[in-house]
Amino acid sequence: MVGPFGGITVAAILRAIEEQPDVHGDPVALTVNFLAPVVDGEFDISARAVRTNRSNQHWIVELSQDGDVKTTATAVFGLRRDTWTDIESMPPAVAAPEDVEPQAFPVPIRWTQNYEMRFVDGAVPGLDAEPSESSTTTLWVRDQPPRPLDFAGLAAMCDVFYPRVFLRLGRVMAAGTISMTVYFHSTRDELISHGDDFVLATVHAQRFARGYFDQSGQIWDRRGELLATTHQIVYFKS
């Protein structure tokens, strides 16, 4: 509501870390705090590794414009080793993306044109929408035009969910993410094998209270592998 698509800011910060000569491993966790709107124009990202251990590395990042800090972030990178593996969560049972019609947002928002979205449940409410008892949205999504999935692209996709309060109240209102965390569960090789295929994204909220709510999401691939989980705290004005 007050700045660019948060997902592209998250992706830019993650890519800045990936390009550091002393980066150690691949992304494990990333938390981004949105302090103020990033305006059109140049911006600077400073990334500093504050500690490197045998298995993981911790980063502090700032995005600024003209000396004014607009975004702060912390990140954990790490080396992944072969260990015992299991997934307790299960992906939603849905039709294949080829069997779901693509849908555009009811209002023209620039960043949404960068994605092909096929909503299975909880599509963006239209002008005549009614309040919903559920905050859950599930959709197939991929970059438009298609591009091979990488960590930066995956991080951006973790923010494709519109604010849950829109669905619950059946209308669009002022709302915006304050803080967003992404946990990466996939390896670089798994993302390479994924190619430019759709991912299945699902999200729901836990509580709405006093101008804030949270929302938690999962990103799955077509094979049922959990690629990432994400959590946000969002402000809203009703």
N, C-alpha and C positions, 0 to 999 in steps of 0.2 A: 504493500500500500504506500510505502514511503521511500522505496528504493528499487534497485534492479532485482531480478530473480535471485533469491538467496542461493540457489543451487550453483549458479555460475561463480559466485563469490567463493563458495566452499570449494569448488573444483579448481579455481585459480590458486587458492591457498595450498591445496594439496599438491598441485603440480609444481608450485614453487619449492616445496620441500623435496619432491622427487628429483628436481634438477640440481640440488645441492651436491657438491662433489664429495661430501663426507656422509651422505645418507647411508643408513645401515638397515637393509632389509626392505620390506614392503609395508604399506599402511595396515595398522591394527585398529587404531581408534583415532577419531578426530572430533574435537569440540570447537565450535565456532560461535562467538558471541557478537551479535550485530548491534554496535553502539550507536551508529548514525548512518543515514543514507549515503551510499556511494554515488556521487553525481557523475554525469557524463564528463569524460576526460581522463587524463593519465592518473595512475595511482602507483604507489610503491608498496612492495611487500618485503618485509625483513623477516628472515627465518634464522633462528639460532638453536643449535643443538645444545641443550643444557646438561645432558648426561648420556653417555653411551655405555651400556652394559654388554655382556657377552651375547645376550639374546635380544635385547630391545634398546631403543633409543628414544629420548624424550625431547620434544621441540616446543619452543615458544615462538609465536608468529604474530606480527602486526601488519595490518593493511592501513595505509594512510594516504591522504591527499593534502598537498601543500602544508605538510607538518601536522595535520589534524588527524588523529587516529580514528578510523571509522569502524574497524573490525579487529578483534583479538581472537587468538586461537591457541589451543594446545593440541599436540599430536603425539601419538606413540607409533613408531615403526618397529618392526621386528623380523627376526628370521623364523620361518616356519619349518618345523621338523615333523617327520612321520611319527604319529602317535595313535593311540586308540581314538576312534572317531564315532560319534553318534549324533543324531538330530532328534530332540524330543518334540520340537514343533513340527507341525504338518502344514503343507501349503493348502490353501482353499481349493475345494473341488469345483472347478469351473470348466467351461467350454474352451476349446483351443482358440487362440487369437484369430485364426482364419475364419472362425464361426461367429465372431463378434464384430459388429459394425463399428468402424471408427467414428468418433464423435468430437466435434470442435467445442471449445468453450462457448457458452452463450454470450459472453462479453469479449470484445477483441482485446486480448492481452498478448503482447509481442512474444514473450518467451514461450508461450504454449505452442507457437508455430514451429518450434524446434523439436517437437515430439509428435509421434503418432500415438494417439491414446484410444484404447478400446475398453470402455467401461463395462464391467460385468455387473457391478453393484455400486450404488451410491454416486451416481453421476452428478456433475455440477448442477445445482438447482436452477431452474429457469425462472422467468418472471412470475409465473403462476404457481410456483411450487408451494407445497404444504410442509410444515415442520415434520421432521422425521424422528422416530423413537430411537433410531440407531445412528451412530456416528461413523459406521464402517463404510469405507470405500475400497473397492477392489477393481483393478484394471490391468490390462496388458499395455505395455508401453515400450517404445524404442525411439532412438534418435531419428529425426527427420531433417535431412536425408539420412538413411542408415549409415552408421559407422561402427567399426569394431569396438566392443565394450572394453574400457580400461578403468583403472581405479578412479581417475578424475571424473569420467562419465558416470560411473556407478555412484559416486558421491553426489553428483548433481541430481541424479534420478531419485535419490533419497528425499528430495525436496519438491517432487512433482505433485505432492498432495496439497490440495487447496485447504484452507482452514476448516476444521471440523465443525465449528460453530455455524458455518454457512449451511451445512446439511441439516444440523439439528433444528435450526430456526427457519430453514427454507428461504433464506434471503442472504444477499451479500451485504457486508458491513465492514467497517474499518477493522482490520486485524493484521498482525504481522508477527513473524518469528523473532524472538529475542535471543534464544540460544538453541543450538542444534548439535546433536551428537550422532556420529555414525560409527558403528562397529563393523569392521570388514571381516567376513568369515571365509572368503574365497581366496585362492592363491592366484598368482599372476598367470600360471599355466591354465587354470580353470577359466579365467576370463578370456584368454586367447582362444581356447576351444569353443567358447560361447559364440564368438564372432559377433555379428550384428543382429542377432535374433532378438525377439521380444523378451522382456522380463515381466514377471507377475508381481505387481506391487499391491500391498494391502495395508490399511491403516485404520486405527480407531483411537478414540479419546478415553481417558479415565474419569476426569472431573472438570467441570466448568464452574468457576467461582471467582467473584470479586474482580472481574476484568482479565482473568488469565485462565488458560486451559492447557493441558498437555496432549500430545498425540504421539502414538508409537506405531512404527511401520516395519514391514518386512519386505525384502526384495528377493524373489525366487527366480530360478531359471526354469525352463520348460521341463527339465529332467527331474525337478523336485529338489534341487540343491539350494540351500539357503545362502545367498550371496552376501547379504548385509542386513543389519537391523539399524533402526534410526529412532531417535527420540527428540521431541521438541517441546519447548515451552513457548506459548503464543499469547500475546495480549489481544484484547478485543474491546470494542466499544459498542454497546447495544442500546 
